[in-house]
Amino acid sequence: MRRPLIAGNWKMHFTVPEGLEYALRLRHDLEAFATLVELVILPPAVMLWEIANALRGCPVEVGAQNASWEDQGPFTGEISPKMLAGWCHHLLIGHSERRQLFNETDEQLNRKLQAAFRHNLKVILALGETLEEHDLGRTEEVITRQLSAALYGIDVKRAIDLTLAYEPVWAIGTGRAATPEYADETMGMIRNLLAGKFGQLASEIRILYGGSVNPANARSLMEKPEIDGALVGGASLKAADFTAIVQATAEVVQSARA
């Protein structure tokens, strides 16, 4: 069984003092589960360094929500993977909000992925279909295109630092999560695509589910064989909810080992 990863994407929430206080609470609440579940929080960039410093030596790791594909230069408002290295363990790229609201392309994500790997960041690459694409039966077509373009030129030696997050766009922030069966089937398809590119290594790459994950559905999702954790949005902003998701995941791991 692949060790599950639960990542909390805070998006654009909290002030710096609020975020720091919340991160310290999560440290207290989540450390007990860290031997069974890998834990990552993704705060807004403005508070990354404060939180990374406060969690130094803690099993709750820190990641960034986005980064440029350049190391440095005249790119006002951007943050580079080079700047994040040494502070962050993880980088999230390709979230549907970045794709839809900021018009990020598959080609740009490929450049970001290569830049992140240059600086030894672990990457969570999000991908998934919109409601229209889902209803038209184009899920496999869309995901195949997204994955092929994003992974173009990526060496198998670097793929060990890759985690995928399948997020059906129609389930993000809507309360309408994909059924565990649908998510598991789609993520199995994604793993087959990975096998075509990376061979045996595909069995080691984690695939997370993202899209209205909450305490009520976490266990049923985590029990599915292809689901290796979750990219959590809204529920990651409430300590009790996020902790319950992590606890449910840890309990599934314990049951599998029994």
C-alpha positions, 0 to 999 in steps of 0.5 A: 500500500502506498503511504497516503498523502493528505494536502490542505490547500488554503487557497487565498485565506487567512492573514499571516498571524491567523495562518501562523496560529492555525498552522501551529494548531494543526501541528498539535492536532496532526502529529499523532497521525504522521507515522501513517499519513504524509501531511502537507499544508499549502498556505498562501505565499505571503506566509510561507516562510513564517509557517515553514520556520514555525514547523521546522522539524515537524512532520507536517510539511509545507508547500506552495500553491503555485510558482513560476517556470523561471528562476529569476528575472523581470517577472513582477509578482512571480515567485520562483521554485529557486526561491521556494527551495529550502523552505518548501518541500512541495509545490502544487501546480495545475489546480483547476482555478489556475487553469480556468481563472488564470488561463494556465496552459498544459505547456506552461505547466510542463515548464513549471514542473521542470523548473520545480524538479530542477530545484528538488521540489516535490510536485503535486500536479492537479488535473481533471475534467470540467462538468461539460467535458464530463457530461460529454464523456470526454474525461479520458481524452481530457486527462490524457491530453493534460498528462501527456503535455505536462509530463513531456520530457520528464525523466523517469528518475524525477517522476519519483517526486511526482504526485498527481491529484485528480480533481473533477472540476465539477466537484470542487467547492460544490459539495458534489463529490465524485462517487468513490467508485467513479474516482477510483475508476478514473484514477485507475485509468490515470495510473495506466497512462503513467505506466505507459510513460514510466513503466513499473514506477507508475505503481509507486506514484501517488494519485490523490483525489480532490473535490469536496472531500470532507469528514463524511466521505473521506473514509469511503474514498480512502478505502478505494485501492487507487486513491492514495490520499486527498487534496483538500480545499474548503475542509482544510480551513477548519481544524476539526474537519481536516483532522477528521479527514486525516484520522479517517485516512490513518484508520484505513491504513491501520485496517489494511495493515491488520 
